Amino acid sequence: MNPQKIALLTDSCADIPAELCRQYDIFVLPLRLLFSDGEYLDGQTITADEVYERLPHEIPTTSLPAGQSVEQIFNQMIAAGYEKVLAVHLSAGLSGTYNLVRLMGEDCEALEVRAFDSVSGSLGIGLTLIQAARMIEQGCTWEQLLQAVPQMLAGTKVFFCVDTLEYLQKGGRIGKITAVAGSLLQIKPIITFAPTGELINVAKGRGRKAALDKLMALFRESCPKDGDFLAAVVDGGIPEEGDALRDQLMPTLSDGTEVIRGQIDCTLGTYVGPHLLGAGFQVIPDWRAL
């Protein structure tokens, strides 16, 4: 536990590699997936690969964590001696998890809980928790942390190349994404999060290679020209292609830029389907000046 007794909380859609969750003692709430044969906990009782195998036959219903799970995690934090909780969750435009944790946090007298809507997903959430953990290790105070988090969220951008819009449409998570006609033409959309937290499409390519070229161009155009940032690459069941995307991005990054490598979780995998590739970044704030 860190000396300032600040716990870090997120949900299974943050896609933080397990070794980093262990290293920084990040608490993770699993979202739920409801198949015809029962309920599964994202990343705990079902894997993303198992979800992809089932998707052609059944698209599950997804649900925010159970209130009992939130209460249990709060109790674990109290038992471990934590006094404050920084919680960052999946975009409220896609899930009610943020509001659930915020409301239950207000009722938890033993902890001071501050919850933030990431307005993002996957490592767009995870980078915030990773940076927060490192800042706390470096002596960042609770007050500085609460000022830095909005800066981190505002300095975050993620882009995803999805194989098809079929699952977003069937799952009702299409948001403001306009339908891309021409599946026979192999049109691959590039999507991101709007300021409202909904998913929107920002580009498309004809074929996988053209779409990935667009994704990398958007990444390079959006990256800050000055200052330090963390980068991220994620994949949906295609780790070799994810590694290749990381290797393609590395030469465009300044020396010393760290790339966090993650896998898409079950819940987001249900929304977008298999074969997703994504890249994003988050600016590292000068928290000592706050």
ABEGO torsion letter per residue (X at the ends): XBAAGBBBBBBAAAGBBAAAAAAAGBBBBBBBBBBAAEBBBBGAABBAAAAAAAAAABBBBBBBBBAAAAAAAAAAAAAAGBABBBBBBBBAAABAAAAAAAAAAAABAABBBBBBBAGBBEAAAAAAAAAAAAAAAAGBBAAAAAAAAAAAAAABBBBBBBABAAAAAAAGAAEABBBBBGAAAGBBBBBBBBAAGBBBBABBBBEAAAAAAAAAAAAAAABBABEBBBBBBBBBGBAAAAAAAAAAAAAABBBGBBBBBBBBBAAAAAAAEBGBBBBBBBBBBBAAAX
